[in-house]
Amino acid sequence: MESRELLRALKRKFNVHTDSGLAKIIGVTPPSITSWRNKNTPLTPLQVANIVFKAKKQSSKEANEKVKKMKGVELVNSLKKKFDIGKNKALASKLGINEVYISSWKKYPPTSKQIASVIANAYKQGEKDSLRAIIKPLLEYYPIIVSESTHGKKQEIFETKENLRNKKIKELLQTTNGIYIFYSSQRRAIYVGKAKEVCLWNEIKNAYNRDRRAQTVWGVNHPSTGNNFKPAHRHPRKVTKQSVYLHDIALYFSAYEVERNLINTVEAMLIRAFANELTNTRMENLSATSKTKSKK
């Protein structure tokens, strides 16, 4: 069989149109194809046997590479599905590795040693993510600007109908639990509370409106009726310790999202650490919170 006739038959068989495409399939160099076509000499049985052998070898090589590539793609897709992630960058962040490695897996699947390293990195990254998730600051020293509630029964810590920023803050606090702190006009902590069974927004608002005069300040009782007035040097009034509501002295607040099992412990630690500065009436017990946690 003449070489040109063989080349035409091979191109039809493999559905290729160029010498380079055919050369890749049968495992020879493009110059060899060009040489066969130009000389148009009959190929010897040995040459035909070599073509068949190289084509078989090339086919096996491509098949193996395809399988490896498929395994790499499947691995990446499975990991994305497991972590509910769509992009390589996000997956790399979860695994604690470089995004370049994720992309290379599609072509060169990771070895057993590399997979072991990925697992180790993922474990370390998980520890870091867990530590970050324990306590998350949501907002700190935020000003309280009292606003009447919809039905006028309670005071809101700020207006949320017209102010879009405050509205977003409210929505965030409605979906989180944790610890909150009230501050005085000097931004000194005066009360620490927790929101474990209800959301932070509801607990903060309830604490702010609570009918409980646990807080005390020094002040003077001035008359609230009558029209007469006498200066203090003519009618001295005693400076006495007076009980006030929290909403009388709280002008700022902070809120922190805390991992649910640690809310009691964090609250107890803060109250015990700053007991002489806070107006909280109950002293929390750290050992009690630990026992409660262990029982759960």
C-alpha positions in Angstrom: 0.0 0.0 0.0 1.4 3.4 -1.0 2.0 5.8 1.9 -0.4 8.5 0.6 -3.2 6.1 0.3 -2.5 4.8 3.9 -2.4 8.4 5.3 -5.7 9.2 3.6 -7.3 6.1 5.0 -5.9 6.8 8.5 -7.2 10.4 8.5 -10.7 9.2 7.5 -10.6 6.5 10.2 -9.6 8.8 13.0 -11.6 11.8 11.6 -8.6 14.2 11.5 -7.6 16.6 8.7 -4.0 17.6 9.5 -0.7 15.8 9.6 0.0 17.0 13.1 -3.4 15.6 14.3 -2.7 12.2 12.8 0.8 12.2 14.1 -0.4 12.7 17.7 -2.9 9.8 17.4 -0.5 7.2 15.9 2.4 8.3 18.1 4.9 9.6 15.4 6.3 13.0 14.6 4.6 15.3 12.0 7.8 15.4 9.9 7.5 11.6 9.5 4.0 12.0 8.1 5.2 14.7 5.7 8.1 12.5 4.6 5.7 9.5 3.9 3.4 11.7 1.8 6.1 13.4 -0.2 7.9 10.2 -1.1 4.7 8.2 -1.6 6.6 5.0 -1.4 5.0 1.7 -0.3 5.5 1.1 3.5 7.1 -2.1 4.5 5.3 -4.5 6.8 7.7 -3.5 9.6 6.8 0.2 9.2 3.1 -0.6 9.3 3.7 -2.8 12.4 5.5 0.1 14.0 2.6 2.5 13.2 0.1 0.1 14.8 2.3 -0.5 17.8 2.8 3.3 18.4 -0.9 4.1 17.9 -1.8 1.4 20.5 0.8 2.8 22.9 -0.4 6.4 22.4 -4.0 5.4 22.8 -3.2 3.7 26.2 -1.3 6.8 27.3 -4.1 9.2 26.4 -6.6 6.9 28.1 -4.6 6.9 31.3 -4.2 10.6 31.3 -7.9 11.0 30.7 -8.7 8.8 33.7 -6.3 10.7 35.9 -7.7 14.0 34.8 -11.2 12.7 35.4 -10.3 11.5 39.0 -8.8 15.0 39.7 -11.9 16.8 38.5 -14.1 14.4 40.5 -12.0 15.1 43.6 -12.3 18.8 43.3 -16.1 18.6 42.5 -16.7 16.3 45.5 -14.8 18.6 47.9 -16.8 21.6 46.6 -20.0 19.8 47.1 -19.0 18.6 50.6 -18.1 22.2 51.7 -21.0 23.7 49.7 -18.5 25.9 47.8 -18.6 26.9 44.1 -15.1 28.5 43.5 -11.6 27.2 43.7 -10.5 30.2 45.8 -13.1 29.5 48.5 -12.2 25.8 48.5 -8.5 26.6 48.8 -9.3 28.8 51.8 -11.2 26.0 53.5 -8.4 23.5 53.0 -5.7 26.0 54.0 -3.8 25.6 50.7 -2.9 27.7 47.6 -5.5 28.0 44.9 -2.9 27.0 42.3 -2.9 23.5 43.8 -6.7 23.1 43.2 -6.3 24.1 39.6 -3.4 21.7 39.1 -5.4 18.7 40.4 -7.6 18.8 37.3 -4.6 17.9 35.3 -2.4 16.1 37.8 -4.4 14.4 40.6 -2.8 14.6 44.0 -0.7 11.7 45.3 -1.5 9.9 48.6 1.2 12.0 50.2 -0.3 15.2 48.9 -3.8 14.2 50.1 -2.4 13.5 53.5 -0.9 17.0 53.6 -4.2 18.5 52.5 -6.0 16.7 55.3 -3.4 18.0 57.8 -3.8 21.5 56.5 -7.6 21.3 56.5 -7.4 20.2 60.2 -5.2 23.2 61.1 -7.4 25.5 59.1 -10.5 24.1 60.9 -8.9 24.9 64.2 -8.3 28.5 63.1 -11.8 28.9 61.8 -13.2 27.5 65.0 -11.2 30.0 67.1 -12.4 32.8 65.0 -16.0 31.6 65.3 -16.0 31.4 69.2 -16.4 35.2 69.7 -17.3 37.6 66.9 -17.6 41.4 67.5 -20.8 42.6 65.8 -20.6 46.3 66.9 -18.9 48.1 69.7 -19.6 51.3 71.7 -22.6 52.0 69.5 -24.6 55.1 70.6 -28.1 54.6 72.1 -30.5 57.1 70.7 -33.9 56.3 72.2 -36.9 55.9 70.0 -40.4 54.9 70.8 -41.5 51.4 69.8 -44.4 50.8 67.3 -47.0 50.4 70.0 -45.3 52.8 72.5 -44.9 50.2 75.2 -41.1 50.0 75.1 -38.2 52.2 74.1 -36.1 51.2 71.2 -32.3 51.6 71.6 -32.3 53.4 68.2 -34.7 54.3 65.3 -34.9 51.5 62.7 -37.7 52.7 60.3 -35.9 55.5 58.5 -32.3 54.8 59.3 -31.2 52.0 56.9 -27.9 51.4 58.8 -29.8 50.8 62.1 -32.2 48.6 60.3 -29.4 46.4 59.1 -27.9 46.3 62.6 -31.3 45.2 64.0 -31.7 42.4 61.4 -28.2 41.2 62.3 -28.9 41.2 66.1 -32.2 39.4 65.4 -30.4 36.5 64.0 -27.6 36.1 66.5 -27.0 35.1 70.1 -24.2 36.1 72.5 -23.1 38.7 74.9 -23.9 42.4 75.2 -22.5 45.3 77.3 -24.0 48.6 78.3 -21.8 51.7 78.9 -22.2 55.0 80.7 -21.6 58.4 79.1 -17.9 58.0 79.9 -18.0 54.7 77.9 -17.4 52.6 81.0 -19.0 49.2 81.2 -22.0 49.3 83.6 -23.9 46.1 82.8 -23.2 42.7 81.1 -25.9 40.4 79.8 -26.4 37.3 77.7 -28.8 36.4 74.9 -28.9 32.6 74.7 -32.5 31.6 74.5 -33.6 34.7 72.6 -31.8 36.8 70.0 -29.5 39.6 70.9 -31.9 42.3 69.7 -34.8 41.2 71.9 -32.6 40.6 75.0 -30.8 44.0 74.7 -34.1 45.8 74.3 -35.7 43.9 77.2 -32.8 44.6 79.5 -32.8 48.3 78.5 -36.5 48.6 79.4 -36.5 46.4 82.5 -38.3 47.8 85.5 -35.4 47.2 87.9 -33.6 49.8 89.9 -30.4 47.9 90.6 -28.2 50.8 89.5 -27.3 53.6 92.0 -25.9 57.0 91.5 -25.3 60.1 93.7 -27.8 62.9 93.0 -30.3 65.4 94.3 -34.1 65.1 94.5 -35.6 68.2 92.9 -39.3 69.2 93.2 -41.4 68.2 90.2 -44.5 70.4 91.2 -45.0 74.1 91.9 -43.6 77.2 90.3 -41.3 78.6 93.1 -37.6 78.2 93.0 -35.0 78.9 95.7 -31.3 78.7 95.0 -29.3 76.0 96.6 -27.5 78.4 99.0 -30.9 79.4 100.4 -32.5 76.0 100.4 -29.7 73.3 100.4 -30.8 69.9 99.3 -28.9 66.7 100.3 -26.8 64.8 97.8 -28.0 61.2 98.2 -27.6 57.9 96.7 -30.5 57.2 94.3 -31.6 54.1 92.4 -32.0 54.6 88.7 -33.1 52.5 85.8 -30.5 51.1 83.3 -32.0 53.3 80.6 -31.3 56.4 82.7 -27.5 55.9 82.5 -26.8 53.6 79.5 -25.7 55.6 76.5 -23.7 53.1 74.5 -23.7 49.3 73.9 -21.6 46.6 72.4 -22.8 43.2 71.0 -20.7 40.0 70.4 -21.8 36.8 68.8 -20.6 33.9 71.0 -20.6 30.2 70.3 -23.7 28.9 72.1 -22.0 26.5 74.5 -19.7 29.3 75.7 -22.3 32.1 76.3 -22.8 31.3 80.0 -19.0 31.0 80.6 -18.1 34.3 78.8 -20.8 36.2 80.7 -19.7 34.7 84.1 -16.1 35.6 83.4 -16.8 39.2 82.5 -19.1 39.7 85.5 -16.5 38.2 87.9 -13.6 40.1 86.3 -15.3 43.5 86.5 -17.6 42.9 89.5 -16.8 46.3 91.2 -17.4 48.3 88.0 -20.6 46.6 86.9 -24.1 47.1 88.3 -25.1 43.5 87.8 -26.7 42.3 91.1 -25.9 38.5 90.7 -22.5 37.1 90.9 -22.1 34.3 88.3 -20.3 31.0 89.2 -17.8 29.7 86.6 -17.8 26.2 88.0 -21.6 26.1 87.6 -21.4 27.1 84.0 -18.8 24.4 83.3 -21.0 21.8 84.9 -24.0 22.9 82.9 -21.9 22.8 79.8 -20.6 19.3 80.5 -24.1 18.0 81.2 -25.3 19.1 77.8 
